[in-house]
Amino acid sequence: MVECADGTYYTGWSTDPQKRLQAHNAGKGAKYTQTRRPVKLIYVEELPSKSSALKREYAIKQLTRKQKEQLVK
């Protein structure tokens, strides 16, 4: 999960979080983050498969902002 310059959160999945962070900050990441740069990496989970990562990404996206803040802590 990254925190955007406007204080919003963006959740995605990647096999290389640092490379993905660089892409977001270069304007080559998700459309959502292109106008909200710079972004900073605030939370990472390592999961065993792409399938489980996608399921977890979806679950995190369903959380409220307060729940995401608790997760980051």
C-alpha positions in Angstrom: 0.0 0.0 0.0 1.3 3.5 -0.8 0.3 6.8 0.6 -0.2 9.5 -2.1 0.8 13.1 -1.7 -2.8 14.0 -1.1 -3.0 11.6 1.8 -5.1 8.9 0.1 -4.1 5.3 0.0 -3.5 3.1 -3.1 -3.4 -0.7 -2.8 -1.9 -2.9 -5.5 0.2 -6.0 -5.9 3.7 -6.5 -7.2 6.5 -9.0 -7.3 8.9 -6.2 -6.7 7.4 -3.4 -4.5 10.4 -1.1 -4.8 10.4 -1.2 -8.6 6.6 -0.6 -8.5 7.1 2.3 -6.2 9.6 3.8 -8.6 7.2 3.3 -11.5 4.4 5.1 -9.5 6.7 8.0 -8.8 7.8 8.2 -12.4 4.2 8.5 -13.5 4.2 5.1 -15.1 2.2 3.3 -12.4 -1.5 3.2 -11.9 -3.6 6.0 -13.4 -4.8 6.8 -9.8 -1.3 7.7 -8.6 -0.2 9.6 -11.7 -1.7 12.9 -10.4 -1.1 12.1 -6.7 2.7 12.0 -6.7 5.0 11.5 -4.9 3.8 8.3 -3.3 5.5 6.5 -0.4 5.4 2.8 0.5 3.7 2.4 3.8 2.7 -1.3 4.0 3.8 -4.6 2.4 2.7 -8.2 2.8 4.5 -11.1 1.2 2.2 -13.9 0.0 3.0 -17.3 -1.5 1.2 -16.8 -4.9 -0.3 -14.3 -7.3 -3.8 -15.7 -6.6 -3.5 -15.1 -2.8 -2.0 -11.7 -3.4 -4.9 -10.7 -5.6 -7.4 -11.9 -3.0 -5.6 -10.0 -0.3 -5.4 -6.9 -2.4 -9.2 -7.1 -2.9 -9.8 -7.6 0.9 -7.6 -4.6 1.7 -9.5 -2.4 -0.8 -12.7 -3.3 1.0 -11.5 -1.9 4.3 -12.4 1.5 5.6 -9.8 4.2 5.9 -9.7 3.7 9.6 -9.2 -0.1 9.2 -6.4 0.6 6.7 -4.7 3.0 9.2 -4.9 0.3 11.9 -3.4 -2.2 9.4 -0.4 0.1 8.7 0.3 0.6 12.4 
